[in-house]
Amino acid sequence: MREEEASSVADGPCWPSVLSCLWLACSYVGSLYVWRSELPRDHPAVIKRRFTSVLIVSGLSPIIVWVWREFTGIQTGPSLLALMGIRIEGVIPAVILPLLLTMVLFLGPLTQLAMDCPWTFLDGIRVACDPWFWVLSFSDMRWLRNQVVAPLTEELVFRACMLPMLVPCAGPSVAIFTCPLFFGVAHFHHVIELLRFRQGTVFGIFLSAVFQFSYTAVFGAYTAFIFIRTGHLIGPVLCHSFCNHMGFPAVSSALEHPHRFTILTCYVLGVILFFLFLFPFTDPSYYSLPTPVCTLATSPSDLCPL
């Protein structure tokens, strides 16, 4: 049965998968501009309208995956929701291990943050346990966008919906590096707003766009890796939210920090530990083997052991 499914996948054309992914990417970005406004993107009114648009697009995006499956005739053992990483098996390690792995990568920035923070550890625990803190956070439109809505909708559309369509066509390895291209290009729409509100020179905006594309593409490959290895959506969403909170590591400020040797050592140690733990922390055996999306692969691999 497995060989028959693999054969049907291998014989299928790639163009339905690519076109479906392009449609999802264009729909997601296009939904941000259905509202005509002269206000900047961080204005609460703009954020609320865009919430409506992306939530509708994200909610309808599984239909594209279903249409793709019906059109290609690819037989899938797991349910559509399971293929998209929405399942119960292995959910506890899927919540803990990918986020812990990402925090290891950010060991340097986290160390610098701890050194510069005026709060003690107990102060942080008290704030985190204070319901009023979370009430204020969820009433902040920018926080809600960066920590909840953007991670959830982007990972749903650009990982959970795209990867099940790309894996049968290209295989897990190629899909991991192809999927982020749609994600990176989708972030180019920020250039339009920067030019529109003249927030910098054209050259500076172009450099910013290239940097953002590179950063989002690398990050997209990482969360695609997590999704394929764990078969869960929750891990990429939490990692996305954490990275949005941390931002890009401020290496320049680390170089000027009074304790720069300690901080830079943690930067290097974090990267080393990250690569050492990358495969062990995402071992599919923790999340039920094989992961649903890996059942679409034509042959077993290090990414998709069967």
N, C-alpha and C positions, 0 to 999 in steps of 0.2 A: 504493500500500500504506500509506504513511504517513497519507494522508488518511482511508483506511478505518479505521485504528486510532484516529485522533483522533476520528472520528465516534462509534465505539463507546464510547470513553471519555466523551465529552461527554454521551451519552445515558444513561449509567449513573447510578443514584441515589447520593446521598451517605451515606445512612444505614448501609449496610454498612461503609463506611470509618470513620465516626465510632464506631459500636458496637464495631468491632474494636479501635480505638485505646483506647476506654474499657476494654474487656476486658483489653488488655495492661497498661494503667496500674494497674487494680485488682488484677490478678494479681501484678504486680511488688510493689506495696506490701503486699498481703495476705500474700505469701510471707514477709514480715519478721515476721509476728505468728503464724505457725503454731506457733512454739515458745513455750510458757508459761514465763515466768521473772520473778523479782523483781529481777533484776540490771539495771543501767543498760546502755544501748546500746554503751558503749565497753568493756565487760568482754570480755576475750578469748573467753570461752565463748560469749557472745551473738554476737559477731562471727563465730565459726566456724560456728555454727548458721545464721546468716543467709547466710553464704557458700553453704552447701549449698542453701538455698531459692532464692536469686536466680540461682544458676548453673543450677539445674534449669529455672526459669521462662524464663531467657534462652535456654537451649538449645532449649526447646520453642517459643519465640516465632515462629521462621520458619514453623512449621506454621500459625499464624494467618494469615500473609501468603499462604501457599499456599491455604488454605481460602477466603480472601477472593477470590483470583484465580479459583478454580474457580467460586465462587458468582456473581461478577459477570460472568464470561465475558470479562473484559478480556484482549485479546491482548497479550502482551509479547514483544518480540523478544529482548532479553537474558535470560539465565538468572536464576533467582530469587536466586542468590548474588550475581550482578553487580548486580542491582537494589538489593540490600542493601549494596552497597559493598565486597563481598569479591571482589576481582579483582586481577590482576597489572598490567595496562596502566596506566602512569602512576603506579606506586606510589612511586617515589623522590621526585618532586616533591610527592606527596601527604604524604609523611613530613616533608619539609623546609619547604615554603613556608607552610602554615597555622600550623605551630608558630612559625616566624619572625615571621609577621604578628602572632600573639598576643603574642610577646615584645616587639615594637615597641609594642603598646598598653600593656604594663607597663613601659615605659622608665623612668618615674618611680620606681615601687617597686623595680625592679632597680637603679637608680642609688643609691637610699637603702640598699638591702641591701648593695651593694658598698662604700659608704662606712662602714657600721657593722660590716662583717664583719672580724674580726681576722685572717683568713687572707689570704694573698697569692693571686694567680691560680694560681701553680704549686702551692700547697698544695691548692687546690680540684681541680686536675687529678690530683694524686697520690691524693687521697681517692676521686675518681670512678673511678680505675683500680684501686683496691684491691678485690680480690674479697671480702675480709672485710667491707667496708662494705656490699656488696650482700647478703651472707649475713645480716648483722644486720638490714638493712632488710626483707628478705623474711620474717624471723622475727617482725617486729613486726606484729601483727594490725591495728592502726590504720593504719599506713603502707600495708600491703597493701590494706586496704579503700579508703583515700582515693586511692591512686596507681594501683592496678591494677584491682581488682574493680569498684568503683563506676563509674569511667570506662568500662570495657569493657562491663559489663552495661547501664548506663543508656543509653549511646550506641547499643548494639545494639537495645534495645527501643524507646527513645523517638525515635530518629532512623532507624536502618537499617530497622526494621520499619514504623514509622508513616508516614514520608514517602512510600514507594512507594504506600501506600494513599490518602494525602491529595492527592498531586499530581494524579492523574487526576480527582479530584472537584472540587478547589478551585483548581488551578493552582499553580505554584511559589511565587508571591509570597504568596498567602493561606496556603498550607501552611506557609511559614516562620514565620508569626506565629500559626498555629493549633496546630501541633505543640507549641510550648513551653508552651501552656496545660495540656496533660496532664502535662508535665514539672513545671511549677510547682505544680500541685495535688497531685501525687504527693509533694511534699516537705512538705505540711501535716501528714503523720503525725508529724513531729518535735514538733508542738504537744502531741500526746497524751502523749509521754514527758516533756516539760517539765512538764506539769500533773500527771502521775502522780507524779513525783519532786519536785514543788514547787520547781522551779529558777527562782524569780522570781515576781513578781506576775502576776495574770491579764492586766492591761493591758500589762505589759512583754512577756509571752509573745505576746500578740496583735500588738503592734507588731513583734516579732521575726519572727513568721510572715508578716506583710504584707511586710516588707523582704525576707525570704528568697524569698517568692513572686515579687516583682518582680525580684530579682537573678537567680534561676534562670530566669525567663521570658526575660529579656534575653539571658542566656548561652545558653539553649536556642535562641533565634532565630539567634544567631551560629553555633552549631555546625550548625544546620539549613541555614543559608546555605552553610557550608563543604561540607556533605555534598552538597547539590544541585549546587553549582558544580564540585566535584572528582569526585563520584561514587565517593568512597572513604570507608570507615569509619575508617581508621587516623588520618586528620587530626583529626576530631572527638575521637577517643579521646585522642590525645596532647595536644590543646589542653585537654581536660577535666582530664587529669592535671596539667598544668602549672598551671592555674587553681586546682585543689584545693591544690596545693603553695604557691602564692603567697597564697591567700586574698583577701579583699576589700581593696583598697588602703587603707592606713592614712593617710588624708589628714590626720587630726588630728595625728598624730605628725610628719608632714612639715611642718606649719605651725609646729611647735615646734622643729624641727631646727636646729642651728647653721648648716647650709648650706642653709637652706630655699629661698633664691632659686634655687640651682642645681637642687635637687630638683624644685621646683614648675615650673621652666622645662622640665625633662625630662618632667614630667607632661603639660604642655600640648603639647610637641613630639611626645610619643608618641601622643596622641590625633589630632593633625593628620596625622602620618605614617600612622597606622593607616587613616584614611579615604582618604588619597591612594593607599595600596597595596592597599586592600580588593579592588577588582575586578582590578587587574593581577596580584596574587599568586594569585588564584583563577581566573584565565582558564582556561576548560575546555579550550582547545587544548593546555595542558600535560598534561592527564590523559586524553586521547583524546576527540575530539569526535564526536557529542554524548555526554555522560555518560549512563550507563544510565537513571537515574531521569528524566532529561529526555526520554527517548523516550516517556514516559507523558504528557507535557504536550500539550495540544491545539493549541498554537500556539507559535512561537518567541518569545523575549523576551530582555531583557538578562540575565536570570538563566540562561536556557536557550537560548543561540544554537544553531542547528542547522546 
